Amino acid sequence: MTGEDALLPSIAIRAPLWSAFSELFLDTDISADTHRFVARRIIESGLPPETVLQVLWLQVFPALCDNLRVVAGEWAGFADDWLSERITAIEAGQVRAYTPLALITVNRVIKEIETQWAHCAVYLPAKFREPARPSNQQVKRAGRTGSRLSHG
């Protein structure tokens, strides 16, 4: 997942995935209905598994990870406009994703989202269980320096 970063589809195509994936970062219990909803949005996007994983790990994760690292995170949902602005600001390097003053480590949130992804993958075609996600180092770097993914 390196040189193909510039080939990501437009924001209009990725935004529904951003919104669906944001459900995995709410400070609440996540149900099977949510996992099915996320899987449905992934399938509707028509995007290949590698791109879907880039969107989750290099865009949404850096933007929303801190919500699961603080005492009282957002539980009702993220506004689509706010989410889009947050993702694009992080990618542009205008803001840092990960606060140094959190109670939970980024690695712990990575493990939680891996678990949530596994629950979503149950409702997806097998090809979505095959590709590897970006490494922890890539995920963390995307939140510090922007992921440099294109914005079409």
DSSP file (Angstrom, degrees, kcal/mol; ACC not computed):
  #  RESIDUE AA STRUCTURE BP1 BP2  ACC     N-H-->O    O-->H-N    N-H-->O    O-->H-N    TCO  KAPPA ALPHA  PHI   PSI    X-CA   Y-CA   Z-CA
    1    1 A M              0   0    0      0, 0.0   132,-0.0     0, 0.0     0, 0.0   0.000 360.0 360.0 360.0  68.6    0.0    0.0    0.0
    2    2 A T    >   +     0   0    0      3,-0.0     3,-1.9     4,-0.0     4,-0.2   0.533 360.0  27.7-125.6 -84.1    2.4    2.6   -1.2
    3    3 A G  G >  S+     0   0    0      1,-0.3     3,-0.8     2,-0.1     4,-0.1   0.721 111.2  66.2 -63.2 -23.1    2.4    3.9   -4.7
    4    4 A E  G >  S+     0   0    0      1,-0.2     3,-2.2     2,-0.1    -1,-0.3   0.522  71.6  96.9 -78.3  -2.0   -1.2    3.3   -5.3
    5    5 A D  G X  S+     0   0    0     -3,-1.9     3,-1.5     1,-0.3   145,-0.9   0.876  79.1  56.9 -51.9 -39.8   -2.2    5.9   -2.7
    6    6 A A  G <  S+     0   0    0     -3,-0.8    -1,-0.3     1,-0.3    -2,-0.1   0.623  96.8  65.7 -69.6 -10.8   -2.6    8.5   -5.5
    7    7 A L  G <  S+     0   0    0     -3,-2.2    -1,-0.3    -4,-0.1    -2,-0.2   0.346  70.4 128.8 -94.3   6.8   -5.2    6.2   -7.2
    8    8 A L    <   -     0   0    0     -3,-1.5   144,-0.1    -4,-0.2     3,-0.1  -0.302  64.1-106.6 -61.7 145.8   -7.8    6.4   -4.4
    9    9 A P        -     0   0    0      0, 0.0   143,-0.4     0, 0.0    -1,-0.1  -0.114  48.7 -72.3 -67.6 171.5  -11.2    7.3   -5.6
   10   10 A S    >>  -     0   0    0    142,-0.2     4,-2.0   141,-0.1     3,-0.8  -0.065  41.5-107.4 -62.9 162.6  -12.8   10.7   -5.0
   11   11 A I  H 3> S+     0   0    0      1,-0.2     4,-3.2     2,-0.2    -1,-0.1   0.869 119.0  62.6 -58.0 -37.9  -14.0   12.0   -1.7
   12   12 A A  H 34 S+     0   0    0      1,-0.2    -1,-0.2     2,-0.2    -2,-0.0   0.840 108.6  41.6 -59.5 -32.6  -17.6   11.5   -2.9
   13   13 A I  H <4 S+     0   0    0     -3,-0.8     4,-0.4     1,-0.1    -1,-0.2   0.847 119.6  43.4 -81.9 -35.7  -17.0    7.8   -3.3
   14   14 A R  H >X S+     0   0    0     -4,-2.0     4,-2.3     1,-0.2     3,-0.8   0.787  95.1  78.5 -80.4 -27.8  -15.0    7.5    0.0
   15   15 A A  H 3X S+     0   0    0     -4,-3.2     4,-2.5     1,-0.3     5,-0.2   0.855  89.7  53.5 -55.6 -42.2  -17.3    9.6    2.2
   16   16 A P  H 3> S+     0   0    0      0, 0.0     4,-2.2     0, 0.0    -1,-0.3   0.872 110.9  48.5 -61.9 -32.3  -20.0    6.9    2.7
   17   17 A L  H <> S+     0   0    0     -3,-0.8     4,-3.3    -4,-0.4     5,-0.3   0.907 108.1  54.0 -69.9 -41.2  -17.3    4.6    3.9
   18   18 A W  H  X S+     0   0    0     -4,-2.3     4,-1.8     1,-0.2    -1,-0.2   0.944 111.5  45.9 -54.6 -47.8  -15.9    7.3    6.2
   19   19 A S  H  X S+     0   0    0     -4,-2.5     4,-0.6     2,-0.2    -1,-0.2   0.918 114.8  46.1 -63.5 -45.1  -19.4    7.6    7.7
   20   20 A A  H >< S+     0   0    0     -4,-2.2     3,-1.3     1,-0.2     4,-0.3   0.942 113.2  48.7 -64.9 -47.2  -19.9    3.9    8.1
   21   21 A F  H >< S+     0   0    0     -4,-3.3     3,-1.8     1,-0.3     4,-0.3   0.810  98.2  70.0 -63.1 -28.9  -16.5    3.2    9.6
   22   22 A S  H >< S+     0   0    0     -4,-1.8     3,-1.6    -5,-0.3    -1,-0.3   0.794  85.6  69.1 -60.6 -25.9  -17.0    6.1   12.0
   23   23 A E  G X< S+     0   0    0     -3,-1.3     3,-0.9    -4,-0.6    -1,-0.3   0.785  91.6  60.0 -61.2 -27.1  -19.6    3.8   13.8
   24   24 A L  G <  S+     0   0    0     -3,-1.8    -1,-0.3    -4,-0.3    -2,-0.2   0.615 101.8  54.2 -76.1 -11.8  -16.7    1.6   14.9
   25   25 A F  G <  S+     0   0    0     -3,-1.6    -1,-0.2    -4,-0.3     2,-0.2   0.269  79.2 117.4-107.8   9.6  -15.1    4.5   16.8
   26   26 A L  S <  S-     0   0    0     -3,-0.9     2,-2.1    -4,-0.1    49,-0.2  -0.514  74.6-117.4 -78.3 148.2  -18.1    5.5   18.9
   27   27 A D  S    S+     0   0    0     47,-2.9     2,-0.3    -2,-0.2    -1,-0.1  -0.457  86.3  80.5 -83.7  65.9  -17.8    5.2   22.7
   28   28 A T  S    S-     0   0    0     -2,-2.1     2,-0.2    -4,-0.1    -2,-0.1  -0.949  93.1 -71.7-157.9 168.2  -20.6    2.6   22.9
   29   29 A D        -     0   0    0     -2,-0.3     2,-0.5     1,-0.0    -2,-0.0  -0.511  46.5-138.1 -69.5 139.4  -21.2   -1.1   22.4
   30   30 A I        -     0   0    0     -2,-0.2     2,-0.1    -6,-0.1    -6,-0.0  -0.892  19.9-152.9-106.2 125.9  -21.1   -2.0   18.8
   31   31 A S     >  -     0   0    0     -2,-0.5     4,-1.9     1,-0.1     3,-0.2  -0.395  30.3-107.6 -95.5 168.6  -23.8   -4.5   17.7
   32   32 A A  H  > S+     0   0    0      1,-0.2     4,-2.6     2,-0.2     5,-0.2   0.825 120.3  61.8 -61.1 -32.3  -24.0   -7.1   14.9
   33   33 A D  H  > S+     0   0    0      1,-0.2     4,-2.3     2,-0.2    -1,-0.2   0.900 103.9  48.5 -60.6 -39.8  -26.4   -4.7   13.2
   34   34 A T  H  > S+     0   0    0     -3,-0.2     4,-2.7     2,-0.2    -2,-0.2   0.919 110.1  50.8 -66.4 -42.8  -23.6   -2.1   13.0
   35   35 A H  H  X S+     0   0    0     -4,-1.9     4,-2.4     1,-0.2    -2,-0.2   0.907 111.8  47.8 -61.6 -41.1  -21.2   -4.7   11.6
   36   36 A R  H  X S+     0   0    0     -4,-2.6     4,-2.6     2,-0.2    -1,-0.2   0.904 110.7  52.0 -65.6 -40.4  -23.8   -5.6    8.9
   37   37 A F  H  X S+     0   0    0     -4,-2.3     4,-2.3     2,-0.2    -2,-0.2   0.937 110.9  46.9 -60.3 -47.8  -24.3   -1.9    8.1
   38   38 A V  H  X S+     0   0    0     -4,-2.7     4,-2.2     1,-0.2    -2,-0.2   0.931 112.6  49.9 -61.0 -45.6  -20.6   -1.3    7.7
   39   39 A A  H  X S+     0   0    0     -4,-2.4     4,-2.5     1,-0.2    -1,-0.2   0.901 109.1  52.1 -60.2 -41.6  -20.3   -4.4    5.5
   40   40 A R  H  X S+     0   0    0     -4,-2.6     4,-2.7     1,-0.2    -1,-0.2   0.919 109.7  49.0 -61.3 -44.0  -23.2   -3.3    3.4
   41   41 A R  H  X S+     0   0    0     -4,-2.3     4,-1.6     2,-0.2    -1,-0.2   0.885 109.8  52.3 -63.7 -38.3  -21.6    0.1    2.8
   42   42 A I  H  X>S+     0   0    0     -4,-2.2     4,-0.8     2,-0.2     5,-0.6   0.946 112.2  44.9 -62.0 -48.2  -18.3   -1.5    1.9
   43   43 A I  H ><5S+     0   0    0     -4,-2.5     3,-1.0     1,-0.2    -2,-0.2   0.917 111.4  53.1 -62.6 -43.7  -20.0   -3.7   -0.7
   44   44 A E  H 3<5S+     0   0    0     -4,-2.7    -1,-0.2     1,-0.2    -2,-0.2   0.796  99.6  64.2 -62.2 -28.5  -22.1   -0.8   -2.0
   45   45 A S  H 3<5S-     0   0    0     -4,-1.6    -1,-0.2    -3,-0.3    -2,-0.2   0.813  90.8-148.0 -66.1 -28.8  -18.9    1.2   -2.5
   46   46 A G  T <<5 +     0   0    0     -3,-1.0    -3,-0.1    -4,-0.8    -1,-0.1   0.571  46.9 144.0  71.4   7.4  -17.6   -1.2   -5.1
   47   47 A L      < -     0   0    0     -5,-0.6    -1,-0.2     1,-0.1    -2,-0.1  -0.496  55.3-106.1 -81.4 148.6  -14.1   -0.5   -4.0
   48   48 A P    >>  -     0   0    0      0, 0.0     4,-2.2     0, 0.0     3,-0.5  -0.331  33.1-107.1 -70.0 157.0  -11.4   -3.3   -3.9
   49   49 A P  H 3> S+     0   0    0      0, 0.0     4,-2.5     0, 0.0     5,-0.2   0.854 117.3  56.3 -53.6 -40.4  -10.4   -4.7   -0.5
   50   50 A E  H 3> S+     0   0    0      1,-0.2     4,-1.7     2,-0.2     5,-0.1   0.903 110.0  45.2 -60.8 -41.3   -7.0   -2.9   -0.5
   51   51 A T  H <> S+     0   0    0     -3,-0.5     4,-2.5     2,-0.2    -1,-0.2   0.898 110.2  54.2 -69.5 -40.8   -8.6    0.5   -1.0
   52   52 A V  H  X S+     0   0    0     -4,-2.2     4,-2.3     1,-0.2    -2,-0.2   0.919 109.2  48.7 -58.6 -43.8  -11.3   -0.2    1.7
   53   53 A L  H  X S+     0   0    0     -4,-2.5     4,-2.8     1,-0.2     5,-0.4   0.863 109.1  52.7 -66.7 -35.4   -8.5   -1.1    4.2
   54   54 A Q  H  X>S+     0   0    0     -4,-1.7     4,-2.7    -5,-0.2     5,-0.6   0.930 109.1  50.0 -62.8 -44.3   -6.6    2.1    3.3
   55   55 A V  I  X>S+     0   0    0     -4,-2.5     5,-2.6     3,-0.2     4,-0.9   0.934 115.9  42.4 -60.4 -46.9   -9.7    4.2    3.9
   56   56 A L  I  <>S+     0   0    0     -4,-2.3     5,-2.8     3,-0.2    -2,-0.2   0.969 126.2  29.2 -63.5 -53.9  -10.3    2.5    7.3
   57   57 A W  I  <5S+     0   0    0     -4,-2.8    -3,-0.2     3,-0.2    -2,-0.2   0.797 127.9  35.1 -86.2 -29.6   -6.7    2.5    8.6
   58   58 A L  I  <5S+     0   0    0     -4,-2.7    89,-0.2    -5,-0.4    -3,-0.2   0.565 132.0  20.8-103.8  -9.7   -5.1    5.5    6.9
   59   59 A Q  I  X<S+     0   0    0     -4,-0.9     4,-1.3    -5,-0.6    -3,-0.2   0.699 128.7  31.7-119.1 -61.4   -8.0    7.9    6.9
   60   60 A V  I  ><S+     0   0    0     -5,-2.6     4,-2.2     2,-0.2     5,-0.3   0.926 115.3  55.8 -72.0 -44.5  -10.7    7.1    9.4
   61   61 A F  H  ><S+     0   0    0     -5,-2.8     4,-2.4    -6,-0.3     3,-0.3   0.946 109.7  44.4 -56.5 -52.5   -8.5    5.6   12.1
   62   62 A P  H  4 S+     0   0    0      0, 0.0     4,-0.3     0, 0.0    -1,-0.2   0.872 115.2  50.6 -60.3 -33.5   -6.2    8.6   12.5
   63   63 A A  H  < S+     0   0    0     -4,-1.3    -2,-0.2     1,-0.2    -3,-0.1   0.837 126.0  21.7 -71.7 -32.3   -9.2   10.9   12.5
   64   64 A L  H >X S+     0   0    0     -4,-2.2     3,-1.6    -3,-0.3     4,-0.5   0.478  89.7  99.3-119.8  -4.4  -11.2    9.1   15.1
   65   65 A C  G >< S+     0   0    0     -4,-2.4     3,-1.9    -5,-0.3     4,-0.3   0.890  79.9  60.2 -51.8 -45.0   -8.8    7.0   17.2
   66   66 A D  G >> S+     0   0    0     -4,-0.3     3,-1.3    31,-0.3     4,-0.7   0.739  89.0  71.8 -61.5 -21.8   -8.6    9.6   20.0
   67   67 A N  G <4 S+     0   0    0     -3,-1.6    -1,-0.3     1,-0.3     3,-0.3   0.829 102.7  43.2 -62.3 -28.9  -12.4    9.2   20.6
   68   68 A L  G << S+     0   0    0     -3,-1.9    -1,-0.3    -4,-0.5    -2,-0.2   0.414 108.7  60.5 -94.0   1.2  -11.7    5.8   22.0
   69   69 A R  T <4 S+     0   0    0     -3,-1.3    34,-1.9    -4,-0.3    35,-1.0   0.495  92.2  75.9-105.0  -6.3   -8.7    7.0   24.0
   70   70 A V  S  < S-     0   0    0     -4,-0.7     3,-0.5    -3,-0.3    32,-0.1  -0.610  86.5-111.1-106.8 166.6  -10.4    9.6   26.2
   71   71 A V  S    S+     0   0    0      1,-0.3     2,-0.5    -2,-0.2    -1,-0.1   0.929 108.6  22.0 -63.0 -49.2  -12.6    9.2   29.3
   72   72 A A  S    S+     0   0    0     -3,-0.0    -1,-0.3     3,-0.0     3,-0.1  -0.749  82.3 178.5-125.9  83.6  -15.9   10.4   27.7
   73   73 A G        -     0   0    0     -2,-0.5     2,-0.1    -3,-0.5    -5,-0.1  -0.229  42.8 -73.8 -79.3 171.5  -15.8   10.0   23.9
   74   74 A E        +     0   0    0      1,-0.1   -47,-2.9   -49,-0.1    -1,-0.2  -0.425  49.6 168.4 -63.7 134.9  -18.5   10.7   21.4
   75   75 A W        +     0   0    0    -49,-0.2    -1,-0.1     2,-0.1   -49,-0.1   0.532  64.7  62.7-124.1 -15.8  -21.2    8.1   21.5
   76   76 A A  S    S-     0   0    0      1,-0.3     2,-0.2   -48,-0.0    -2,-0.1   0.689 109.6 -88.1 -90.0 -19.1  -24.0    9.6   19.4
   77   77 A G        -     0   0    0    -55,-0.1     2,-0.4   -52,-0.1    -1,-0.3  -0.458  34.7 -90.2 127.6 158.4  -22.3    9.8   16.1
   78   78 A F        -     0   0    0     -2,-0.2     2,-0.2   -59,-0.2   -56,-0.1  -0.865  38.0-115.5-106.4 135.4  -20.0   12.1   14.1
   79   79 A A     >  -     0   0    0     -2,-0.4     4,-2.6     1,-0.1     5,-0.2  -0.481  22.5-130.3 -66.6 136.7  -21.4   14.7   11.6
   80   80 A D  H  > S+     0   0    0      1,-0.2     4,-2.6     2,-0.2     5,-0.2   0.881 106.7  50.8 -57.9 -41.6  -20.4   13.9    8.1
   81   81 A D  H  > S+     0   0    0      2,-0.2     4,-2.4     1,-0.2    -1,-0.2   0.928 111.7  47.2 -63.4 -44.7  -19.1   17.4    7.4
   82   82 A W  H  > S+     0   0    0      2,-0.2     4,-2.7     1,-0.2    -2,-0.2   0.926 112.5  50.2 -61.6 -44.4  -17.0   17.4   10.6
   83   83 A L  H  X S+     0   0    0     -4,-2.6     4,-2.7     2,-0.2     5,-0.2   0.920 110.8  48.5 -61.8 -45.3  -15.6   14.0    9.7
   84   84 A S  H  X S+     0   0    0     -4,-2.6     4,-2.4     1,-0.2     5,-0.2   0.927 113.3  47.3 -60.7 -45.8  -14.7   15.0    6.2
   85   85 A E  H  X S+     0   0    0     -4,-2.4     4,-2.2     2,-0.2    -2,-0.2   0.902 112.5  50.2 -62.8 -41.0  -13.0   18.2    7.4
   86   86 A R  H  X S+     0   0    0     -4,-2.7     4,-2.2     2,-0.2     5,-0.2   0.935 112.0  46.5 -63.8 -47.6  -11.1   16.2   10.1
   87   87 A I  H  X S+     0   0    0     -4,-2.7     4,-2.5     1,-0.2    -2,-0.2   0.934 114.9  45.9 -62.0 -46.8   -9.8   13.6    7.7
   88   88 A T  H  X S+     0   0    0     -4,-2.4     4,-1.9    -5,-0.2    -1,-0.2   0.860 111.6  52.3 -68.3 -33.8   -8.7   16.1    5.1
   89   89 A A  H  <>S+     0   0    0     -4,-2.2     5,-2.4    -5,-0.2     6,-0.9   0.898 111.8  46.2 -67.5 -40.0   -7.0   18.3    7.7
   90   90 A I  H ><5S+     0   0    0     -4,-2.2     3,-1.4     1,-0.2    -2,-0.2   0.930 112.4  50.3 -67.0 -44.7   -5.1   15.3    9.1
   91   91 A E  H 3<5S+     0   0    0     -4,-2.5    57,-0.7     1,-0.3    -2,-0.2   0.857 109.5  51.4 -61.5 -34.7   -4.1   14.2    5.6
   92   92 A A  T 3<5S-     0   0    0     -4,-1.9    -1,-0.3    -5,-0.2    -2,-0.2   0.516 114.7-118.5 -79.7  -4.6   -2.9   17.7    4.8
   93   93 A G  T < 5S+     0   0    0     -3,-1.4    -3,-0.2    -4,-0.3    -2,-0.1   0.679  78.7 126.0  76.1  16.7   -0.8   17.7    7.9
   94   94 A Q  S   <S+     0   0    0     -5,-2.4     2,-0.3    -6,-0.2    -4,-0.2   0.775  76.4  19.4 -78.6 -26.8   -2.8   20.7    9.3
   95   95 A V  S    S-     0   0    0     -6,-0.9     2,-0.3    -9,-0.1    -2,-0.2  -0.972  79.4-118.2-139.1 154.1   -3.5   18.9   12.6
   96   96 A R        -     0   0    0     -2,-0.3    48,-0.2     1,-0.1    47,-0.1  -0.684  16.4-149.3 -89.6 147.5   -2.1   15.9   14.4
   97   97 A A  S    S+     0   0    0     46,-2.9     2,-0.6    -2,-0.3   -31,-0.3   0.888  74.0  60.3 -84.4 -40.7   -4.4   13.0   15.0
   98   98 A Y  S    S-     0   0    0     45,-0.3    -1,-0.1    42,-0.2   -35,-0.0  -0.803  70.3-144.7-105.8 118.6   -3.1   11.5   18.2
   99   99 A T        -     0   0    0     -2,-0.6     3,-0.4     1,-0.1    -2,-0.0  -0.538   9.2-143.3 -74.2 140.3   -3.2   13.4   21.5
  100  100 A P  S    S+     0   0    0      0, 0.0     2,-0.4     0, 0.0    -1,-0.1   0.620  92.3  68.4 -76.9  -9.8   -0.2   12.7   23.7
  101  101 A L  S    S+     0   0    0      2,-0.0     2,-0.3     0, 0.0    -2,-0.1  -0.403  71.7 124.7-108.5  55.6   -2.5   13.0   26.8
  102  102 A A        -     0   0    0     -2,-0.4   -32,-0.2    -3,-0.4   -36,-0.0  -0.807  58.6-138.2-114.5 156.3   -4.8   10.0   26.4
  103  103 A L  S    S+     0   0    0    -34,-1.9     2,-0.4    -2,-0.3   -33,-0.1   0.740  89.1  52.8 -81.3 -24.9   -5.5    7.2   28.9
  104  104 A I  S    S-     0   0    0    -35,-1.0    -2,-0.1   -38,-0.1     2,-0.1  -0.900  86.5-117.9-117.4 141.1   -5.4    4.4   26.3
  105  105 A T     >  -     0   0    0     -2,-0.4     4,-1.6     1,-0.1     5,-0.1  -0.339  19.2-120.9 -75.2 156.9   -2.6    3.7   23.8
  106  106 A V  H  > S+     0   0    0      1,-0.2     4,-2.6     2,-0.2     5,-0.2   0.888 114.6  58.9 -61.1 -39.5   -3.0    3.9   20.1
  107  107 A N  H  > S+     0   0    0      1,-0.2     4,-2.0     2,-0.2    -1,-0.2   0.870 102.9  51.9 -59.9 -36.7   -1.9    0.3   19.9
  108  108 A R  H  > S+     0   0    0      2,-0.2     4,-1.9     1,-0.2    -1,-0.2   0.896 110.0  48.2 -67.5 -38.7   -4.8   -0.7   22.1
  109  109 A V  H  X S+     0   0    0     -4,-1.6     4,-2.8     2,-0.2     5,-0.3   0.891 107.3  56.8 -68.5 -37.6   -7.3    1.1   19.9
  110  110 A I  H  X S+     0   0    0     -4,-2.6     4,-2.4     1,-0.2    -2,-0.2   0.934 107.6  48.5 -56.2 -45.6   -5.6   -0.7   16.9
  111  111 A K  H  X S+     0   0    0     -4,-2.0     4,-1.9     1,-0.2    -1,-0.2   0.899 111.1  50.3 -62.4 -40.5   -6.4   -4.0   18.5
  112  112 A E  H  X S+     0   0    0     -4,-1.9     4,-2.3     2,-0.2    -2,-0.2   0.923 112.0  46.3 -64.2 -43.7  -10.0   -3.0   19.2
  113  113 A I  H  X S+     0   0    0     -4,-2.8     4,-2.9     2,-0.2    -2,-0.2   0.855 108.3  56.7 -70.7 -33.1  -10.6   -1.8   15.6
  114  114 A E  H  X S+     0   0    0     -4,-2.4     4,-2.2    -5,-0.3    -1,-0.2   0.922 108.8  47.9 -58.7 -42.3   -9.0   -5.1   14.3
  115  115 A T  H  X S+     0   0    0     -4,-1.9     4,-1.8     2,-0.2    -2,-0.2   0.926 112.4  47.7 -63.2 -45.6  -11.6   -6.9   16.3
  116  116 A Q  H  X S+     0   0    0     -4,-2.3     4,-2.1     1,-0.2    -2,-0.2   0.897 110.3  52.7 -63.5 -39.9  -14.4   -4.8   15.0
  117  117 A W  H  X S+     0   0    0     -4,-2.9     4,-2.9     1,-0.2    -1,-0.2   0.915 106.4  53.5 -61.1 -42.9  -13.1   -5.2   11.4
  118  118 A A  H  X S+     0   0    0     -4,-2.2     4,-0.9     1,-0.2    -1,-0.2   0.882 108.2  50.3 -60.0 -38.4  -13.1   -9.0   11.9
  119  119 A H  H  < S+     0   0    0     -4,-1.8     4,-0.4     1,-0.2     3,-0.3   0.890 112.9  46.0 -67.3 -38.6  -16.8   -8.8   13.0
  120  120 A C  H >< S+     0   0    0     -4,-2.1     3,-1.9     1,-0.2    -2,-0.2   0.901 104.8  61.8 -67.3 -40.6  -17.6   -6.8    9.9
  121  121 A A  H >< S+     0   0    0     -4,-2.9     3,-1.7     1,-0.3    -1,-0.2   0.736  87.8  72.1 -62.3 -23.3  -15.6   -9.1    7.6
  122  122 A V  T 3< S+     0   0    0     -4,-0.9    -1,-0.3    -3,-0.3    -2,-0.2   0.831 101.1  45.5 -58.1 -31.2  -17.9  -12.0    8.5
  123  123 A Y  T <  S+     0   0    0     -3,-1.9    -1,-0.3    -4,-0.4    -2,-0.2   0.283 104.4  82.2 -96.8   8.5  -20.6  -10.2    6.4
  124  124 A L  S <  S-     0   0    0     -3,-1.7   -84,-0.1    -4,-0.1     5,-0.1  -0.746  91.0 -88.2-111.8 158.6  -18.2   -9.6    3.5
  125  125 A P    >   -     0   0    0      0, 0.0     3,-2.1     0, 0.0     4,-0.3  -0.275  47.6-105.1 -58.2 153.9  -17.0  -11.7    0.6
  126  126 A A  G >> S+     0   0    0      1,-0.3     3,-2.3     2,-0.2     4,-0.5   0.783 114.2  73.5 -54.4 -31.9  -13.9  -13.7    1.4
  127  127 A K  G >4 S+     0   0    0      1,-0.3     3,-0.6     2,-0.2    -1,-0.3   0.742  89.7  60.9 -59.7 -20.8  -11.7  -11.4   -0.7
  128  128 A F  G <4 S+     0   0    0     -3,-2.1    -1,-0.3     1,-0.2    -2,-0.2   0.611 100.1  54.3 -81.2 -11.5  -12.0   -8.8    2.1
  129  129 A R  G <4 S+     0   0    0     -3,-2.3    -1,-0.2    -4,-0.3    -2,-0.2   0.528 100.4  64.3 -94.7  -6.9  -10.4  -11.2    4.6
  130  130 A E  S << S+     0   0    0     -3,-0.6    -2,-0.2    -4,-0.5    -3,-0.1   0.922  78.9  79.1 -87.5 -48.1   -7.3  -11.8    2.5
  131  131 A P  S    S-     0   0    0      0, 0.0     2,-0.2     0, 0.0     0, 0.0  -0.309  78.0-120.2 -71.1 147.8   -5.4   -8.5    2.2
  132  132 A A        -     0   0    0      1,-0.1     3,-0.1    -2,-0.0   -79,-0.1  -0.566  24.3-124.4 -81.0 146.2   -3.2   -7.3    5.0
  133  133 A R        -     0   0    0     -2,-0.2     3,-0.1     1,-0.2   -79,-0.1  -0.391  43.3 -76.8 -79.6 165.9   -4.0   -3.9    6.6
  134  134 A P        -     0   0    0      0, 0.0    -1,-0.2     0, 0.0     5,-0.0  -0.289  60.7 -96.3 -58.4 151.9   -1.3   -1.2    6.8
  135  135 A S     >  -     0   0    0      1,-0.1     4,-2.5    -3,-0.1     5,-0.2  -0.188  30.7-107.2 -66.1 161.7    1.2   -1.8    9.5
  136  136 A N  H  > S+     0   0    0      1,-0.2     4,-2.7     2,-0.2     5,-0.2   0.892 122.9  54.4 -55.6 -39.7    0.9   -0.2   13.0
  137  137 A Q  H  > S+     0   0    0      1,-0.2     4,-2.6     2,-0.2    -1,-0.2   0.916 108.5  47.2 -62.8 -43.6    3.8    2.1   12.0
  138  138 A Q  H  > S+     0   0    0      2,-0.2     4,-2.2     1,-0.2    -2,-0.2   0.914 112.5  50.1 -63.4 -42.3    2.0    3.2    8.8
  139  139 A V  H  X S+     0   0    0     -4,-2.5     4,-1.0     2,-0.2    -2,-0.2   0.932 113.8  44.6 -62.7 -46.1   -1.2    3.8   10.7
  140  140 A K  H >X S+     0   0    0     -4,-2.7     4,-0.9     1,-0.2     3,-0.5   0.905 112.3  51.9 -65.8 -41.3    0.5    5.9   13.4
  141  141 A R  H >X S+     0   0    0     -4,-2.6     4,-2.7     1,-0.2     3,-0.6   0.866 102.2  60.5 -63.5 -36.3    2.5    7.8   10.8
  142  142 A A  H 3X S+     0   0    0     -4,-2.2     4,-0.9     1,-0.2    -1,-0.2   0.833 106.1  48.2 -61.2 -31.3   -0.7    8.7    8.9
  143  143 A G  H << S+     0   0    0     -4,-1.0   -46,-2.9    -3,-0.5   -45,-0.3   0.689 116.0  42.6 -81.8 -19.2   -1.9   10.5   12.0
  144  144 A R  H << S+     0   0    0     -4,-0.9    -2,-0.2    -3,-0.6    -3,-0.1   0.822 132.3  14.8 -93.5 -37.0    1.3   12.4   12.5
  145  145 A T  H  < S-     0   0    0     -4,-2.7    -3,-0.2     1,-0.1    -2,-0.2   0.365 110.3 -98.4-122.8   3.3    2.2   13.5    9.1
  146  146 A G     <  -     0   0    0     -4,-0.9   -55,-0.2    -5,-0.4    -3,-0.1   0.195  28.5-105.5  84.1 146.8   -0.9   13.0    7.0
  147  147 A S        -     0   0    0    -89,-0.2    -1,-0.1    -5,-0.2   -56,-0.1   0.603  37.8-136.1 -85.0 -10.7   -1.5   10.0    4.8
  148  148 A R        +     0   0    0    -57,-0.7     2,-0.3     1,-0.2   -56,-0.1   0.822  46.7 156.9  59.1  33.8   -0.9   11.9    1.6
  149  149 A L        -     0   0    0    -91,-0.1    -1,-0.2     1,-0.1  -143,-0.2  -0.648  47.3 -99.6 -85.9 149.2   -3.8   10.2   -0.1
  150  150 A S        -     0   0    0   -145,-0.9     2,-0.6    -2,-0.3    -1,-0.1  -0.277  23.6-147.2 -71.7 154.2   -5.3   12.0   -3.0
  151  151 A H              0   0    0      1,-0.1  -141,-0.1  -141,-0.1    -1,-0.1  -0.873 360.0 360.0-121.9  96.3   -8.4   14.1   -2.7
  152  152 A G              0   0    0     -2,-0.6  -142,-0.2  -143,-0.4    -1,-0.1   0.466 360.0 360.0 -96.3 360.0  -10.4   14.1   -5.9
